[in-house]
């Protein structure tokens, strides 16, 4: 997880530097006028680890709207100085069934501010979906895709079990089935415990994987079925 976060930060920093450089012209014009501000930035799709192209970015309460380019960058010019909320709109959000969380920015006259907006990560989305199911206190969530070891094709209707390694009283394995796309989601996994995760289909099973998910958090873990 730490490597993934490091990769995201590196990508965002590089892209933000690029977006800031491309906004120099707009910044110079705003500085000459001395009354307007500008906002440059990047919209990032955390679920695909890539910039989000074609997102419409808006400064709420104003008519300032911009569309991200091929690098996910945007520039909003001629914005009156002040404190605002900024958000974005894109079909990707509709696919995920979420809305973009607005972000507050403070814009000063003659200055180009910088910000990063993002589609929530898969872990964040997973926690949101699971909260709707009202899991017991101390629960954790885990999700992933089960694939066939021979073809690499996702396996619908496979069984995924999560069994605590520690034999504590009252602990029972959690079992779910994958959907038509091979995707599974567990929202009632007991958190803070070493757990054995395994996929099954008919007489075939995958190698068990030991996972540890802190209570109140989420994890993504794909599984492979060893088909015979």
C-alpha positions in Angstrom: 0.0 0.0 0.0 2.9 2.4 0.8 4.4 1.9 -2.6 1.1 2.6 -4.3 0.7 5.8 -2.3 4.2 6.8 -3.2 3.5 6.3 -6.9 0.4 8.4 -6.7 2.3 11.2 -4.9 5.1 11.1 -7.5 2.6 11.3 -10.4 0.6 14.1 -8.9 3.6 16.2 -8.0 5.0 15.9 -11.6 1.7 16.7 -13.2 1.1 19.6 -10.8 4.5 21.1 -11.7 3.6 20.8 -15.4 0.2 22.4 -14.9 1.7 25.3 -13.0 4.2 25.9 -15.8 1.4 25.9 -18.4 -0.4 28.5 -16.3 2.4 31.1 -16.3 0.8 33.1 -19.1 -2.6 33.3 -17.3 -0.8 34.3 -14.1 1.1 37.1 -15.7 -2.1 38.5 -17.2 -3.9 38.4 -13.8 -0.9 40.1 -12.1 -1.1 42.9 -14.7 -4.8 43.5 -14.0 -4.3 43.1 -10.2 -7.9 42.2 -9.5 -8.5 38.7 -10.9 -7.1 35.4 -9.7 -6.5 32.1 -11.5 -6.5 28.5 -10.5 -4.4 25.8 -12.1 -4.4 22.1 -11.3 -4.9 18.5 -12.1 -7.8 16.1 -11.9 -6.7 12.5 -11.1 -8.5 9.2 -11.3 -7.3 7.3 -8.3 -9.1 4.1 -9.4 -7.0 4.0 -12.6 -3.8 5.7 -11.4 -4.1 8.1 -14.3 -5.1 11.8 -15.1 -8.7 12.3 -15.8 -9.3 13.7 -19.3 -12.3 15.7 -20.2 -13.4 16.5 -16.7 -15.4 19.8 -16.3 -14.0 21.8 -13.4 -16.1 24.5 -11.8 -15.6 27.2 -9.2 -18.8 27.1 -7.3 -20.7 30.4 -7.1 -19.0 31.8 -10.2 -19.2 31.2 -14.0 -15.7 29.9 -14.1 -15.6 26.5 -15.8 -12.7 24.7 -17.5 -12.2 21.2 -19.1 -9.1 19.1 -18.4 -6.7 18.3 -21.2 -5.0 15.1 -22.2 -2.8 15.3 -19.0 -5.7 16.0 -16.7 -4.7 19.6 -16.3 -7.0 22.6 -16.1 -6.7 26.4 -15.8 -9.4 28.7 -14.5 -8.7 32.4 -15.3 -10.4 35.7 -14.4 -11.8 34.4 -11.0 -12.6 37.1 -8.5 -10.4 36.8 -5.4 -11.9 35.1 -2.5 -12.6 31.7 -0.8 -14.4 29.1 -3.0 -15.3 25.5 -3.3 -14.1 23.7 -6.4 -15.4 20.5 -7.8 -15.5 18.5 -11.1 -17.9 16.5 -13.2 -17.2 13.5 -15.4 -19.0 10.3 -16.7 -16.4 8.2 -14.7 -18.1 9.4 -11.5 -21.5 8.2 -12.7 -20.0 4.8 -13.5 -18.7 4.5 -10.0 -22.0 5.9 -8.5 -20.3 8.7 -6.6 -19.9 12.5 -6.8 -16.6 14.4 -6.6 -15.8 15.7 -3.1 -15.6 19.5 -3.4 -12.3 21.2 -2.2 -12.0 24.6 -0.7 -9.4 27.0 -2.1 -8.4 30.6 -1.3 -7.6 32.7 -4.3 -5.7 36.0 -4.2 -5.7 38.8 -6.7 -2.9 38.6 -9.3 -1.9 35.1 -8.1 -2.4 31.6 -9.7 -3.3 29.1 -7.1 -2.7 25.3 -7.6 -4.8 22.4 -6.5 -5.4 18.7 -7.1 -8.8 17.1 -7.4 -9.3 13.4 -7.5 -11.8 10.6 -8.0 -11.9 8.7 -4.7 -9.6 5.7 -4.5 -11.0 2.2 -4.7 -10.4 1.6 -1.0 -12.4 4.8 -0.2 -15.2 3.7 -2.5 -15.2 0.3 -0.9 -15.6 1.7 2.6 -18.4 3.9 1.4 -20.3 1.0 -0.1 -19.8 -1.1 3.0 -20.9 1.6 5.4 -24.3 1.5 3.6 -24.6 -2.2 4.7 -24.1 -1.1 8.4 -21.4 -3.7 9.3 -20.8 -4.4 13.0 -18.2 -2.4 15.0 -14.7 -3.6 14.5 -15.3 -4.8 10.9 -13.0 -4.4 7.9 -13.7 -4.7 4.2 -11.9 -6.5 1.4 -12.7 -6.8 -2.3 -11.2 -8.1 -5.5 -11.6 -10.2 -8.6 -11.3 -14.0 -8.9 -9.7 -15.2 -12.1 -9.0 -18.6 -13.8 -5.4 -19.5 -13.5 -5.4 -21.0 -17.1 -7.3 -18.4 -19.1 -7.0 -15.4 -16.8 -10.8 -14.9 -17.3 -12.8 -13.6 -14.3 -14.8 -16.3 -12.6 -18.5 -15.6 -11.8 -20.3 -17.5 -9.0 -17.0 -18.5 -7.4 -17.0 -18.8 -3.6 -14.5 -16.7 -1.6 -13.9 -17.6 2.1 -12.2 -15.5 4.8 -11.2 -17.5 7.8 -9.5 -16.1 10.9 -6.2 -17.9 11.6 -6.7 -17.4 15.3 -9.2 -19.8 16.8 -11.0 -17.3 19.0 -14.5 -18.0 20.5 -17.4 -16.7 18.3 -15.3 -16.2 15.2 -16.7 -17.7 12.1 -15.5 -17.8 8.5 -17.1 -15.2 6.1 -18.2 -16.5 2.8 -19.4 -14.6 -0.3 -19.9 -15.4 -4.0 -18.4 -13.4 -6.9 -20.9 -11.6 -9.2 -21.1 -11.9 -13.0 -17.9 -10.0 -13.5 -15.9 -12.2 -11.0 -15.9 -9.4 -8.4 -16.4 -10.1 -4.7 -16.9 -7.8 -1.7 -16.8 -8.6 2.0 -17.9 -5.9 4.4 -18.2 -7.8 7.7 -14.6 -9.2 7.9 -13.3 -9.1 11.5 -10.6 -6.4 11.5 -7.2 -6.5 13.3 -6.8 -10.2 12.7 -4.6 -12.4 10.5 -7.1 -14.0 8.0 -6.8 -16.7 5.4 -8.4 -15.7 2.1 -9.2 -18.4 -0.5 -11.3 -18.8 -3.7 -13.2 -22.0 -4.6 -15.2 -23.2 -7.6 -16.7 -26.7 -7.7 -13.8 -29.0 -6.8 -11.1 -26.4 -7.6 -9.5 -24.1 -5.1 -6.9 -21.3 -5.2 -3.9 -20.9 -3.0 -4.8 -19.4 0.3 -3.5 -15.9 1.0 -2.9 -14.5 4.5 -4.1 -10.9 4.9 -4.4 -8.4 7.7 -6.9 -5.6 7.5 -7.1 -3.1 10.3 -10.6 -2.5 11.7 -12.4 0.4 10.0 -10.3 0.1 6.8 -10.5 -1.6 3.4 -8.1 -3.6 1.3 -8.1 -4.8 -2.4 -6.9 -8.4 -3.0 -7.4 -10.4 -6.2 -7.5 -14.2 -6.1 -6.6 -16.9 -8.6 -8.4 -20.2 -9.0 -6.2 -23.2 -9.8 -8.6 -24.9 -12.3 -8.1 -28.6 -12.8 
